[in-house]
Amino acid sequence: MENKIYQQSLLCKKFADKRIESCRIINASMGTEQTFVRGDIKGYESHLNVLKEVIKDKYPLIERQITEAMGEYDSYPYRYQSILESIVKTIISLELQTEISGKKVVDTIHKSRKFNI
């Protein structure tokens, strides 16, 4: 598949899965909650910046959502890490659906061109 959006989205997902750890610890007895994100945040950010550049023409609203989430990331890393992961998964799903739809159209065209002599 020669799809730059899909490839970059998959790269972001794989990078986050391997290099970013997010955790939420709730201590019910003390009534406290601790959340943290650690790992190669700057590396992940650079992959997301490339993704933003690749999707800006096809998915401008999603590109804006990534920009907003990255802008708030330092304030609430645990929350925005989850949001960014969801956005990346959405892009992957959209691109897979586009690929499947495109193949169905091509198959239909090829089937309609067949004729018997």
Number of C-alpha atoms within 10 A of each C-alpha: 6 6 10 13 21 22 15 21 27 17 17 24 21 13 15 22 11 10 14 16 15 15 11 11 10 12 10 8 6 7 7 9 10 10 13 14 17 12 13 14 17 9 15 18 14 12 18 23 16 14 24 22 12 17 19 13 10 10 13 13 12 17 21 13 15 21 16 13 20 19 12 12 17 10 10 14 19 19 16 20 21 13 17 22 16 13 18 23 16 14 20 19 14 14 18 14 12 12 14 11 12 12 12 12 11 11 11 11 11 10 10 9 7 7 6 3 2
